[in-house]
Each structure stands twice: as C-alpha cells, then as structure tokens.
C-alpha cells in the first residue's frame, strides 16, 4: 500500500532532482522524512503531501529533496577509476601551457571523499606542484552535504572505508575523534552547489569529469539530458568516469568508451570531427 502523500513527494523529487522514486521505495519516506515533519511541525506524510500540493515554499522543498537524496560516498571508491586517473594526470598536466591547470569536476560529490581522493592522487603523482597544476571542483545538489565537505573532517568509520593507512597518515591530521585533511590538499578543491538538472555549462570545460553512480537514479530522458551536457563540457582530449554499471550507450553519440576500460569515456570521433 502506497504511503499517503507519496505521489506529491515523488513528483517533487523527480522535478527538482531528476530522481525516480518508485512505489516500492515508499517505506523509506517515514524514516527519512521524519526530521522534516518535525522541523516544519507537520503531523504526517499526508499533511506534508498536502502542503507540497499547495504552496510549500523553497525551504520545505529543499528539505524534502535533501532528505531523499542518497549521499553514499567513500574514499577511492571502486578503485579502478583512480588507477586510470593516476596514469592520466601527468599526461594531461604535461599538455598544459604555463599557467594553465588541469580542470577536474566531481559531480554529485556528496561529503567530499571523491574530490579529496583526486586531490591526494594529484599530490602523489604531481608532487608539491599539484596546487599549481590541478583545479578540482566538487558540486552537489545538497548544501548540507557540501557544508560537511568543506570541513574536510571525517570520522574513524569514514576514513576506514577505502583510504589506505599510508594516505591517512600522510594527508590527514587527527583532531579528537575526527581526521581532517591537511590545508595544502584542501586548497586544491573548491565546492559549489549545483543541480545536474540545470545547465551547468557556465562552469566551463573540464579535462576530467567524475559523475559516478548518479545516472542510476534518473529516468531515461533525464539521463540523456545530463549526458549531453557532460559531453559538451568535456574538453577534446578529456575523460569522463561513470559508475561501473553505467553507460552512455543510447544516451549520447558525443562520447565513446575507451578501449579496454569499463565506465571510462572520451570524446567520440563523431564529435571530434564536428
């Protein structure tokens, strides 16, 4: 049985975040939206649905979307994309003219583990000059998770997920129960609140784009729209990293898989010739 208010909540999340919330996930609403009900003094999901149908206001809509957005993240997640990037970064940096930097975009970056993993990798491959050679942008729809990302402070549980002990001891300083990334790496990364449902073209072109494990939450038209945008924003010799289970096939002809790689894409011959 569908939860009361589900239709209104699902419509909002789809409109604002592109996320398809199916009825089999309705059980999540009570748990995730409990704090939202309390914050706005609402008695039930049915009342929330009624408010969303009427005139909810920006604050309420944002609170609902943030509560239902998945923020799963870990350091060096899935491993292989970072192995590929480790070999790629020095080549990209070598092609840059003096004063130019390799531009990296971590889209839907959540609490920052992905862009900070890239920063650590840049420091390890490019040395002390990484800050002059690389610019890393992390974006997310959620201002709440970006606030946490900017702190660059992680719990013992978070640093144990994917972060090698050597990287922890080299790049972090312990502050009580948390571990904070050192300033020289925090300075390579900046964060902006951005929604992939909107046109992000004003951010410019990037040599590397990470947009992993995001498309799985979108419907087909939204996937196509997002992939076309990312393709336009990828530099001619740039690389796009998707999740291992994600693909551009059927979504855009502007990108093509790199031979022998899974979830790694470059500009297609068709776009290059255009």
N, C-alpha and C positions, 0 to 999 in steps of 0.2 A: 504493500500500500504506500502510495506516494505521500511524503510529508506535506502538511498544509503549508502553503507559501512557497513550495518548491518551484512552481512554474515561474513566479516572479523573480525569485533568486537566480534561477538558471538563466533566465533571459538577460538579467543584468550582467552576470559574469561573462556570458557569451558576447554581449555588446561591448563591454569595456575591456575585456582581456582576451577575447577570442577563444576562451576555454569552453569546451563542450562538457557540461555536467549532465550525465545520464541518470535516469531514474534509479538504476542500481546503486548509485553513489549517494542517494538521498539520506542514508543513515549517517553520513558524515556531518550533515547540517547541524544537528543538535549539539555535537561535540565542538565543532569549530566555531559555530556562531553563538555559543553560549555567552562568551565575553562581550560580543557585540550587543546582544539583547540587554545585558546588564548595563553596559555603558549608556545606551540610549533609553533605558527604562521601559523596555518592551516586554510584555508578558509571555509572548510565544512567537514561534516562527510564523504562524498565521498572521499575527499582528505586524510582524516585520514585512511579510509579503504585501499586506495592505498598504503600509507606508511606502514601500517601493513602487507600488502601483499608483500612488497618489503623488506626493511631492517630497521625496526623501531628503533631498539636499546632498551636496557634494560630500560632506564628511561621512554621512551614513553609507553612501555608495562605495566610497573608498574603503571604509572599514570592512564592508562585506566582501569586496574583491580581495583585499589583503588576507582576510581570514581563510578564504577558499583557494588561494594560490599556493601551489606546492613550492617549498623553499629548500628542498633537499640539495645538499652540497657537501663536498669533501675535497681534500687536497689531492691533486694529481689524479683525479677521478678517471677510472678506466685505463690509465697508464699509457696506452699506445699513442694517443694524440700528442702527448708531451714528448714521447720518444721521437716522433716525427718532427715536432717543432724544434727539438734540441739540435737536430741536424740542419733544419731550415733557417733558423735565426741568423747564424753567422753569414750565410749566403745573402740573405735579404739585407743585412747591415752593410755588407761589402758593396752592394749595388748603389747605396745611397750616396748622394753628393755631400760634401762637407756641410755640416749644419742641419742636414735632414735626418729624421728619425724614422725607424720602423714603427708603423702605427698598428696597434693591436686592439681589437674590440672584443670584449667578453660580454655578450648579450644575455640578458636574464641571469645575471651573475650572483643573485641571492646575497648571502652574507660575506662574499668576497674570497672564498677559498680558491676559486678558479683564477681570477686575475692575479691574486697573490702567488699562486703556483707558477704562473707565467713569469712574474717578476723574479722569483727565485731562480727559475730556469735561465732567464736573461742574465742575471748576475753570475751564474755559474758558467755560462757559455761565452759571455762578452766581457766578463771581469768588471773592474771598478768603473769602466766607461759605460756601463749599461744605462745609467740615468741619462747620458747624453745621446745614446744610440736608440733607445726604445721609449715609446709613449704607449701606455696601457690605459684604456678606458673601460670601466665596468658600468653597465647600465642594468636597471631593473624597474619593473612597474611599481614596486613597493618602496615607499620612502622609509618604512620601518626597518626593513632588512638592510637598506643602504646605510642607515644610521649605524647599524651594527658593523657593517663592512668597513666604514670609515674608522671605527675604533681600532680595527685590526687586532683585536684581543679575543682569544679563543680558549675554550675550556680544555681540560685534560682529555675528555672524551673526543672533542673535535680534532685536536692535533694527533690523536692516535689513529684517526681514520685517514690513512693514505700518506701521511707525512713521515718520511724516513727520519730516524733518530738523528742522523748527522745533520739534516736540514733544520731540524728543530733546534739543535744546539748551536748551529751556525747563525741562523737568521732570526731567532726569537730570544726574547728576554723574559724570564719568569717574573710575574707581578702577582704575588699572592697565589690564588688558585687558578690564575689565567696566564696565558702566554701571549705576549704582544710582539708583533713583527717589528723589526728594527727600523728606525727612521729612514735609512738610505733606501730601503725597498718600498716603504710606504710612499715615499716621494715619487716613485715611478708610476704609481697608479692614482687615477682620479675617478670619481664616481658621479654619475648623473642619473636622475630619474627619467626614464624613457619607457614608452609603451610601444611594443613592436606592432601594435595595431595601427599606430600613427606613422606618418612618413618620417623616417629618421635621416633622410638624405642630407640635412643641414650639418650633420656630424662630419661629412666629408668621406673620402675614400680610405680604405684600410688595406694594409698588406696581409693581415691575418684577422679572420673573424672566427670566434668560437660562438656557436649557437647550438648547444648540445642538449638533448633531452627536453626540448621545448616544443617542437613540432607535434609530438605525440599527443599533446593536449588540444590541438586545433582541429577544426573541421577542414575539409578539402579546399574550399575557396580561400580560407584564411592562410592555409599552408602555402598556396600558390602566390598569394599577395606578398607574404613575408619573404618567400624565396626570391621572387622577382626583385624586391627591394634590396635584399642582401647581395644579389648578383650585380646590381647596379653600383653598389657601394664597394665592391671588391676591386682592388687595383688589378691591372692587366696580368701581372705575374703573382697575384696573391693566392692565398689558400683559405678555404672555408672548412672548418671542422664541425661536423654534425655528430649526433649520438650514433653509436654502432648500429642501432636498429632503424635509423632514419635514412632517407634517401631523397634525392632531388628528382628522381625519375617520375615523369608525369606531372611535374610541378613547374619546371623551367627548362628551356633549352640553352640558357646562357651559361650553365655550369656543367662540368663533366667530371666523373670520378678520376682520380689519379691512379695510374696503373699499379696494381698490387697493394692498394690501400683500401681500407674499409672506413667509410664515413669521412673521407678526405676528398675535397673537390677543388678544382681550379676553373679558370675561365675556359669556356668551350671554344673550339675552333670557329664555330659559327659566330660567337660574339666577338672574338678576336679579329675576325675578318670584316666585321661591320664597321 
